[in-house]
Amino acid sequence: MASESLTRNGLAGRFLRWDVIVTALLIVVFLGGVLGTPDFGTSDNLSFALGDLSEIALIALPMTLLVVAGQVDLSVASVLGLCSALFGGLWDAGWPIETIIPLLLVVGAVAGLINGLLVTRLGLPSLAVTIGTLTLYRGLAYVVLGTKAVAQFPQQYTDLATKTVPGTPIPYPFALFVLLAITTAIVLHATGLGRALFAIGAQEETAFFAGIRVKRITLLLFVVSGVVAAFAGAVFTLRYGSARADNGIGIELAVIAAVLLGGVDFDGGKGTLGGVVAGVLLIGLLRNLLMLRDVATEIQSIVTGLLLIVSVLTPRIVAQVREAQRHRRATRAMPPAPTVAPAP
């Protein structure tokens, strides 16, 4: 009987995991969209939805690693905008795209390096640092390009950002995300580096005394985040065919929402990449479904904000309920206190 009870509890625990719940909710939303909205399940619409999600999905991968390690990077959308502005400015100045894109990756690496050095060398909190650089990098984008827009990029490059993999509704940028997601999942869940990230997020000081190079790993994560945000800036620019300094405003909130909705603990040390992928897709499909139903953009933003709040509160409430249940079971299992006979 005891073993059966443990088995039932183990199975219940697996199905009540937050990432499993989000995946189930994703399936429900997808089926509801297919059955309730005629255009939702078409190949063209799914291709559009996945393409519209590409930059968020790409940036969510390094953001997952950062949050697991107990850090966050709110400057990613501004790095995207800065690199989009540089893309337009350099193209307008006659630079070839083959030179521009590698340069953008270098700029992204430098932006991430600045964030990482401020966090690891000066000991500043990443939330405060990246709020500051969010404003700094966006300001630099306006210095580079001002308020003008640059367009007319070569078709072979815009096709790479908009066309789909032959025989599928999957755009090339999202196909790249799938490959990078598999790689990131292997790193996070099947390597020593991944175990180090969980250890750093759970207890940084303990991880340091265990021999983990906490500062070096944290610095590397910020650099990778900057590089991916820069690449997302190039994808964004080519996908829309327009380089602007205000490109990508607000994307950082959608990225954070997807990561937390996927079950990654904002305090670090917990989470799965599979849950994040489900969170990314859930946010993307919900946005697309609301758009098909002519829901205003403001309402879509409200839905994203509510998802962010729910994704933060629900796991904590569940954890508190489970802790209370364990405490009650432990209290019941304790033997009764011995009674002391009154003195004659």
C-alpha positions as CSV (number, residue, x, y, z in Angstrom):
1,M,0.0,0.0,0.0
2,A,2.8,2.4,0.9
3,S,4.6,1.8,-2.4
4,E,1.3,2.3,-4.3
5,S,0.8,5.6,-2.5
6,L,4.3,6.7,-3.3
7,T,3.8,5.8,-7.0
8,R,0.6,7.7,-7.1
9,N,2.2,10.7,-5.5
10,G,5.2,10.5,-7.9
11,L,2.9,10.4,-10.9
12,A,0.8,13.2,-9.6
13,G,3.9,15.3,-9.0
14,R,5.0,14.8,-12.6
15,F,1.7,15.9,-14.0
16,L,1.4,18.8,-11.6
17,R,4.8,20.2,-12.7
18,W,4.4,23.7,-14.0
19,D,6.1,23.1,-17.3
20,V,3.7,20.1,-18.0
21,I,0.7,22.3,-17.1
22,V,1.9,25.0,-19.5
23,T,2.4,22.4,-22.3
24,A,-1.1,21.1,-21.7
25,L,-2.4,24.7,-21.8
26,L,-0.6,25.2,-25.1
27,I,-2.3,22.2,-26.6
28,V,-5.7,23.4,-25.4
29,V,-5.1,26.9,-26.9
30,F,-3.9,25.4,-30.2
31,L,-6.9,23.0,-30.5
32,G,-9.3,25.8,-29.4
33,G,-7.9,28.1,-32.1
34,V,-8.1,25.5,-34.8
35,L,-11.7,24.6,-33.9
36,G,-12.9,28.1,-33.1
37,T,-11.1,30.4,-35.6
38,P,-11.2,29.2,-39.2
39,D,-8.0,30.9,-40.4
40,F,-5.9,30.0,-37.3
41,G,-4.8,26.5,-38.4
42,T,-3.9,27.4,-42.0
43,S,-0.3,27.0,-43.1
44,D,0.0,30.7,-44.0
45,N,-1.2,31.8,-40.5
46,L,1.0,29.3,-38.6
47,S,4.0,30.5,-40.7
48,F,3.2,34.1,-39.9
49,A,2.7,33.3,-36.1
50,L,6.0,31.5,-35.9
51,G,7.8,34.2,-37.9
52,D,6.4,36.9,-35.7
53,L,7.7,34.9,-32.7
54,S,11.2,34.4,-34.0
55,E,13.1,37.2,-32.2
56,I,11.3,36.5,-28.8
57,A,12.1,32.8,-29.2
58,L,15.8,33.3,-30.0
59,I,16.4,35.8,-27.1
60,A,14.5,33.5,-24.7
61,L,17.2,30.9,-25.0
62,P,20.1,32.8,-23.3
63,M,17.6,34.5,-21.1
64,T,16.6,31.1,-19.7
65,L,20.3,30.4,-18.8
66,L,20.6,33.7,-17.2
67,V,17.5,33.4,-15.0
68,V,18.4,29.8,-14.0
69,A,21.7,31.3,-12.8
70,G,19.8,33.9,-10.8
71,Q,20.4,36.9,-13.2
72,V,18.3,38.8,-15.8
73,D,19.0,41.0,-18.8
74,L,16.4,43.6,-19.5
75,S,18.6,45.4,-22.1
76,V,18.0,42.8,-24.8
77,A,15.4,44.7,-26.7
78,S,17.5,47.8,-26.7
79,V,20.5,45.8,-28.0
80,L,18.2,44.6,-30.7
81,G,17.2,48.2,-31.5
82,L,20.8,49.4,-31.5
83,C,21.9,46.7,-33.9
84,S,18.9,47.4,-36.1
85,A,19.9,51.1,-36.2
86,L,23.5,50.2,-37.0
87,F,22.3,47.8,-39.7
88,G,20.4,50.6,-41.4
89,G,23.1,53.2,-40.9
90,L,25.9,51.0,-42.3
91,W,23.7,49.8,-45.2
92,D,22.8,53.4,-46.0
93,A,26.6,54.2,-46.0
94,G,27.2,51.5,-48.6
95,W,28.5,48.6,-46.4
96,P,27.8,45.1,-47.6
97,I,25.5,43.0,-45.5
98,E,28.2,40.2,-45.3
99,T,30.3,42.7,-43.3
100,I,27.5,44.3,-41.4
101,I,26.1,41.2,-39.7
102,P,29.4,40.0,-38.2
103,L,30.0,43.6,-36.9
104,L,26.5,43.6,-35.3
105,L,27.4,40.4,-33.4
106,V,30.6,42.0,-32.1
107,V,28.5,45.0,-31.0
108,G,26.1,42.7,-29.2
109,A,29.0,40.9,-27.5
110,V,30.4,44.2,-26.3
111,A,27.0,45.3,-25.0
112,G,26.7,42.0,-23.1
113,L,30.2,42.3,-21.9
114,I,29.5,45.7,-20.4
115,N,26.5,44.3,-18.6
116,G,28.5,41.3,-17.4
117,L,31.4,43.4,-16.1
118,L,29.1,45.7,-14.1
119,V,27.5,42.7,-12.5
120,T,30.5,40.5,-11.9
121,R,33.3,43.0,-11.2
122,L,31.4,45.8,-9.4
123,G,28.9,43.5,-7.7
124,L,25.8,45.4,-9.0
125,P,22.5,43.7,-9.3
126,S,21.7,42.6,-12.8
127,L,18.2,44.0,-12.7
128,A,19.4,47.5,-11.9
129,V,22.3,47.3,-14.3
130,T,20.3,46.2,-17.3
131,I,17.5,48.7,-16.6
132,G,20.2,51.4,-17.0
133,T,21.8,49.9,-20.1
134,L,18.3,49.4,-21.6
135,T,18.0,53.2,-21.7
136,L,21.7,53.7,-22.7
137,Y,21.6,51.3,-25.7
138,R,18.2,52.6,-26.9
139,G,19.6,56.2,-26.7
140,L,22.7,55.1,-28.8
141,A,20.3,53.6,-31.4
142,Y,18.7,57.1,-31.8
143,V,22.2,58.7,-32.0
144,V,23.1,56.3,-34.8
145,L,19.9,56.6,-36.9
146,G,17.8,59.3,-35.4
147,T,14.1,58.9,-36.2
148,K,14.5,57.9,-39.9
149,A,14.0,54.4,-41.3
150,V,16.2,52.6,-43.8
151,A,14.8,50.0,-46.2
152,Q,15.5,48.4,-49.6
153,F,17.6,45.5,-48.4
154,P,18.7,42.7,-50.8
155,Q,15.9,40.2,-51.5
156,Q,18.1,37.1,-50.9
157,Y,18.5,38.3,-47.3
158,T,14.9,39.3,-46.7
159,D,13.9,35.9,-48.1
160,L,16.0,34.2,-45.5
161,A,14.1,36.1,-42.8
162,T,10.6,35.6,-44.2
163,K,10.5,32.4,-46.3
164,T,9.8,29.0,-44.9
165,V,11.7,25.7,-44.9
166,P,10.5,23.9,-48.1
167,G,7.5,21.7,-47.4
168,T,6.8,23.1,-44.0
169,P,5.2,26.3,-42.5
170,I,8.3,26.9,-40.4
171,P,10.2,30.1,-41.3
172,Y,14.0,29.9,-41.5
173,P,14.6,32.0,-38.3
174,F,12.3,29.7,-36.3
175,A,14.0,26.6,-37.7
176,L,17.2,28.1,-36.4
177,F,15.6,28.6,-33.0
178,V,14.6,24.9,-33.0
179,L,18.2,23.9,-33.6
180,L,19.5,26.3,-31.0
181,A,16.9,25.2,-28.5
182,I,18.0,21.6,-28.8
183,T,21.6,22.7,-28.3
184,T,20.6,24.8,-25.3
185,A,18.6,22.0,-23.8
186,I,21.6,19.7,-24.0
187,V,23.8,22.3,-22.4
188,L,21.4,23.0,-19.6
189,H,20.2,19.5,-18.7
190,A,23.0,17.2,-19.8
191,T,26.4,18.9,-19.1
192,G,28.5,20.1,-16.2
193,L,27.9,23.7,-17.3
194,G,24.2,23.2,-16.9
195,R,24.6,21.7,-13.5
196,A,26.8,24.7,-12.6
197,L,24.1,27.1,-13.7
198,F,21.5,25.5,-11.4
199,A,24.0,25.5,-8.6
200,I,24.8,29.2,-9.0
201,G,21.1,30.0,-9.1
202,A,20.3,28.0,-6.1
203,Q,23.1,29.3,-3.9
204,E,25.9,31.4,-5.5
205,E,28.2,31.4,-2.5
206,T,28.0,27.6,-2.1
207,A,28.7,27.2,-5.8
208,F,31.7,29.4,-5.5
209,F,33.2,27.3,-2.6
210,A,32.4,24.2,-4.6
211,G,34.9,25.3,-7.2
212,I,32.5,26.7,-9.8
213,R,33.8,29.8,-11.6
214,V,30.7,31.9,-10.9
215,K,31.9,35.2,-12.2
216,R,33.4,33.8,-15.4
217,I,30.2,31.8,-16.2
218,T,28.0,34.8,-15.4
219,L,30.0,37.1,-17.6
220,L,29.8,34.5,-20.5
221,L,26.1,34.3,-20.2
222,F,25.7,38.1,-20.5
223,V,28.0,38.1,-23.6
224,V,25.9,35.3,-25.2
225,S,22.7,37.2,-24.4
226,G,24.1,40.3,-26.2
227,V,25.2,38.3,-29.2
228,V,21.8,36.6,-29.6
229,A,20.0,39.9,-29.2
230,A,22.2,41.4,-31.9
231,F,21.4,38.6,-34.2
232,A,17.7,39.0,-33.4
233,G,18.1,42.6,-34.4
234,A,19.4,41.6,-37.8
235,V,16.5,39.1,-38.2
236,F,13.9,41.7,-37.1
237,T,15.3,44.3,-39.6
238,L,15.3,41.9,-42.5
239,R,11.9,40.4,-41.6
240,Y,10.2,43.8,-41.6
241,G,12.5,45.2,-44.3
242,S,13.0,48.3,-42.2
243,A,15.8,49.5,-39.9
244,R,14.7,51.8,-37.1
245,A,16.0,52.9,-33.7
246,D,12.7,52.0,-32.1
247,N,12.6,48.4,-33.4
248,G,11.9,45.8,-30.7
249,I,10.5,48.1,-28.0
250,G,8.8,46.0,-25.3
251,I,10.2,42.6,-26.5
252,E,12.1,42.2,-23.3
253,L,8.8,41.9,-21.4
254,A,7.5,39.2,-23.7
255,V,10.8,37.3,-23.4
256,I,10.7,37.5,-19.6
257,A,7.0,36.5,-19.6
258,A,7.8,33.4,-21.8
259,V,10.7,32.3,-19.6
260,L,8.8,32.7,-16.3
261,L,5.6,31.2,-17.8
262,G,7.7,28.2,-18.8
263,G,8.4,27.5,-15.1
264,V,11.9,29.1,-14.6
265,D,12.1,30.5,-11.1
266,F,13.0,34.2,-11.1
267,D,15.1,33.6,-8.0
268,G,17.2,31.1,-10.0
269,G,18.0,27.4,-9.6
270,K,14.9,25.9,-11.1
271,G,13.4,25.4,-14.5
272,T,13.4,23.4,-17.8
273,L,14.0,24.6,-21.3
274,G,11.1,22.5,-22.5
275,G,8.8,24.6,-20.3
276,V,10.3,27.8,-21.8
277,V,9.7,26.6,-25.4
278,A,6.1,25.8,-24.4
279,G,5.8,29.3,-22.8
280,V,7.2,31.0,-25.9
281,L,4.7,29.1,-28.2
282,L,1.8,29.8,-25.8
283,I,2.4,33.5,-25.8
284,G,2.9,33.6,-29.6
285,L,-0.2,31.6,-30.4
286,L,-2.3,33.6,-28.0
287,R,-1.2,36.8,-29.5
288,N,-1.9,35.5,-33.0
289,L,-5.3,34.2,-31.9
290,L,-6.2,37.6,-30.4
291,M,-5.1,39.4,-33.5
292,L,-7.3,37.1,-35.7
293,R,-10.2,38.0,-33.5
294,D,-9.5,41.7,-34.0
295,V,-8.5,42.3,-30.3
296,A,-6.8,45.6,-29.8
297,T,-3.0,45.7,-29.3
298,E,-3.5,47.2,-25.8
299,I,-5.6,44.1,-24.8
300,Q,-2.9,41.8,-26.1
301,S,-0.4,43.6,-23.9
302,I,-2.7,43.2,-20.9
303,V,-2.9,39.5,-21.6
304,T,0.9,39.2,-21.7
305,G,1.1,41.2,-18.4
306,L,-1.5,38.9,-16.8
307,L,0.4,35.8,-18.0
308,L,3.6,37.2,-16.5
309,I,1.8,37.8,-13.1
310,V,0.2,34.4,-13.1
311,S,3.5,32.7,-14.1
312,V,5.2,34.3,-11.1
313,L,2.5,33.8,-8.5
314,T,1.1,30.4,-9.3
315,P,4.2,28.3,-8.7
316,R,4.9,30.1,-5.5
317,I,1.3,29.5,-4.3
318,V,1.5,25.9,-5.3
319,A,4.9,25.5,-3.4
320,Q,3.4,27.1,-0.3
321,V,0.3,24.8,-0.4
322,R,2.6,21.7,-0.8
323,E,4.8,22.9,2.1
324,A,1.7,23.4,4.3
325,Q,0.5,19.9,3.3
326,R,3.9,18.4,4.2
327,H,3.9,20.2,7.5
328,R,0.4,18.8,8.3
329,R,1.4,15.3,7.4
330,A,4.6,15.6,9.5
331,T,2.6,16.9,12.4
332,R,0.1,14.0,12.2
333,A,3.0,11.5,12.0
334,M,4.6,12.7,15.2
335,P,3.9,10.6,18.3
336,P,1.7,12.2,20.9
337,A,3.6,13.9,23.7
338,P,3.8,11.7,26.9
339,T,1.4,12.6,29.6
340,V,2.8,13.4,33.0
341,A,0.9,12.1,36.0
342,P,0.0,14.8,38.5
343,A,2.1,14.8,41.6
344,P,0.3,13.2,44.6
